[in-house]
């Protein structure tokens, strides 16, 4: 069984620092097989091991392809001849996706699987992630499709509410009784106070 790996690769940028780059993912598109007129159940069933194919009582033309993927994941992918070193690269990508249960995988994850699988073989193969990405992006005959990237969420920014102005703040402060009097009234009041004291 293929070990599931991390979905992202770390990319170092000298000017902007380290940032996380999300790589595109690939899977086997069942709808693509229908559109192209290919029998995807037959395409997948033929990648099982010899014993599993011999156990079929009838041709799996209209069968559910998921049952064959499950069988490959649970049994056939562990067989020695499932992913031979001389397997064409597009075929190898197809088989890796099947062995992973057709869960979306990016080019880095597929590259790691193939590099580990073919590390000790006498056939040098270029299994770099960029090569895998180019091959996976041009594998319509295997119904391999790129997983659409999710649309970014648009977050609405609400404007800050305007501060409320209390009615009392709009009115001028009331003058004190002394400030409200005119100069003539003030002098008159002082004069009255003096007369009262003399009396």
C-alpha positions as a printed Julia matrix, in Angstrom:
199×3 Matrix{Float64}:
   0.0     0.0     0.0
   1.29    3.44   -0.83
   2.04    5.63    2.14
   0.06    8.87    2.1
   2.29   11.88    2.36
   1.96   15.55    3.11
  -0.07   17.58    0.62
   2.29   20.55    0.48
   5.91   21.31   -0.34
   8.01   23.94    1.39
   9.59   26.51   -0.92
  12.34   28.83    0.28
  12.44   32.41   -0.99
  15.45   34.55   -0.13
  13.61   37.83   -0.49
  10.28   36.96    1.07
  11.36   34.2     3.46
   9.93   30.72    3.72
   6.42   30.27    2.37
   4.18   27.29    1.79
   3.33   26.47   -1.8
   0.36   24.22   -2.46
   1.01   21.87   -5.39
  -1.76   20.76   -7.75
  -3.18   17.31   -7.08
  -4.2    14.58   -9.51
  -6.64   11.68   -9.48
  -8.4     9.29  -11.86
 -11.53   11.03  -13.11
 -14.42    8.61  -13.61
 -16.37   11.18  -15.63
 -13.45   11.61  -18.01
 -13.64    7.91  -18.87
 -17.33    8.25  -19.69
 -16.76   11.33  -21.87
 -13.94    9.7   -23.8
 -15.91    6.5   -24.38
 -13.36    4.36  -22.53
 -14.34    1.56  -20.19
 -12.77    2.73  -16.96
 -13.76   -0.46  -15.09
 -11.85   -2.54  -17.65
  -8.91   -0.12  -17.56
  -8.62   -0.41  -13.79
  -9.48   -4.11  -13.5
  -6.65   -5.0   -15.87
  -4.13   -3.52  -13.4
  -4.93   -6.14  -10.78
  -2.61   -9.02  -10.19
  -2.83  -12.22  -12.24
  -4.65  -14.23   -9.57
  -7.34  -11.57   -9.08
  -7.97  -11.34  -12.81
  -8.25  -15.11  -13.09
 -10.88  -15.12  -10.35
 -13.32  -13.02  -12.42
 -16.36  -14.97  -13.5
 -17.31  -12.4   -16.15
 -15.75   -9.41  -17.86
 -15.93   -6.35  -15.59
 -17.17   -3.98  -18.3
 -20.03   -2.39  -16.38
 -18.83   -3.12  -12.86
 -18.14   -0.48  -10.26
 -14.48    0.55  -10.69
 -14.19    1.37   -6.99
 -14.24   -2.33   -6.08
 -11.2    -2.91   -8.29
  -9.41    0.07   -6.77
 -10.07   -1.32   -3.3
  -8.71   -4.71   -4.34
  -5.58   -3.13   -5.81
  -5.04   -1.04   -2.68
  -5.53   -3.95   -0.29
  -3.72   -6.68   -2.22
  -2.39   -6.22   -5.74
  -0.18   -3.18   -5.09
   1.9    -5.27   -2.7
   2.78   -7.81   -5.4
   6.32   -7.66   -6.76
   5.27   -7.21  -10.36
   2.75   -4.42   -9.74
   5.19   -1.57  -10.4
   8.18   -2.89  -12.33
  11.17   -0.67  -13.04
  10.59   -0.7   -16.8
   6.97    0.48  -16.47
   6.25    3.52  -18.68
   6.01    6.67  -16.57
   2.36    7.47  -17.35
   1.41    3.9   -16.57
   3.4     4.11  -13.34
   1.59    7.3   -12.29
  -1.72    5.59  -13.0
  -0.75    2.6   -10.87
   0.45    4.79   -8.0
  -2.9     6.6    -7.93
  -4.72    3.26   -7.92
  -2.54    1.91   -5.12
  -3.32    5.04   -3.09
  -7.07    4.38   -3.36
  -7.44    7.15   -5.98
  -6.96    9.74   -3.27
  -5.65   13.02   -4.75
  -1.86   13.15   -4.87
   0.52   15.88   -5.99
   3.64   15.44   -8.1
   5.94   15.47   -5.05
   4.07   12.59   -3.43
   4.06   10.51   -6.62
   7.74   11.29   -7.16
   8.64   10.04   -3.66
   6.77    6.76   -4.21
   8.42    6.03   -7.55
  11.89    7.09   -6.39
  11.71    4.76   -3.39
  10.24    1.93   -5.46
  12.89    2.15   -8.18
  15.87    3.19   -6.05
  17.76   -0.12   -6.35
  16.88   -0.98   -9.95
  19.42   -1.05  -12.79
  17.17    1.2   -14.88
  17.82    4.9   -14.12
  14.57    6.84  -14.32
  13.89   10.55  -14.01
  11.12   10.7   -11.43
  11.53   14.34  -10.44
   8.38   16.17   -9.37
   8.41   18.53  -12.37
   8.59   15.58  -14.76
   5.73   13.84  -12.94
   3.64   17.03  -13.13
   4.14   17.31  -16.91
   3.28   13.66  -17.49
   0.25   13.69  -15.18
  -1.06   16.83  -16.86
  -1.0    15.08  -20.23
  -2.45   11.66  -19.4
  -5.96   11.8   -20.82
  -5.71    8.25  -22.09
  -5.45    7.18  -18.43
  -8.28    9.53  -17.38
  -5.91   11.33  -14.99
  -7.19   14.81  -14.2
  -6.04   17.71  -12.11
  -8.12   18.44   -9.04
  -9.67   21.92   -9.34
  -8.29   24.39   -6.85
 -10.83   25.74   -4.37
 -11.91   29.31   -4.97
 -10.58   31.74   -2.4
 -13.1    32.86    0.16
 -14.11   36.5    -0.07
 -14.42   38.02    3.36
 -16.62   41.1     3.52
 -15.11   43.89    5.56
 -17.71   45.92    7.39
 -16.91   49.63    7.89
 -16.37   50.83   11.42
 -19.56   52.29   12.89
 -19.58   56.06   13.28
 -19.36   57.21   16.89
 -22.69   58.31   18.35
 -22.94   61.96   19.42
 -25.12   62.55   22.45
 -27.57   65.49   22.26
 -26.04   67.09   25.35
 -22.69   67.42   23.58
 -24.24   69.6    20.86
 -25.58   72.21   23.35
 -23.22   74.83   24.84
 -22.64   74.6    28.54
 -24.92   76.8    30.63
 -23.27   79.99   31.87
 -22.93   80.48   35.58
 -25.26   83.1    37.1
 -22.44   85.61   37.43
 -21.28   85.11   33.84
 -24.83   85.51   32.53
 -25.15   89.06   33.92
 -24.15   92.09   31.87
 -21.44   94.49   33.19
 -24.09   97.15   34.05
 -26.11   94.66   36.09
 -23.0    93.54   37.9
 -22.07   97.12   38.87
 -25.64   97.78   40.01
 -25.56   94.68   42.2
 -22.24   95.72   43.71
 -23.63   99.18   44.46
 -26.64   97.7    46.22
 -24.41   95.54   48.31
 -22.35   98.56   49.41
 -25.46  100.56   50.43
 -26.69   97.6    52.44
 -23.41   97.38   54.31
 -23.39  101.13   55.14
 -26.92  100.92   56.48
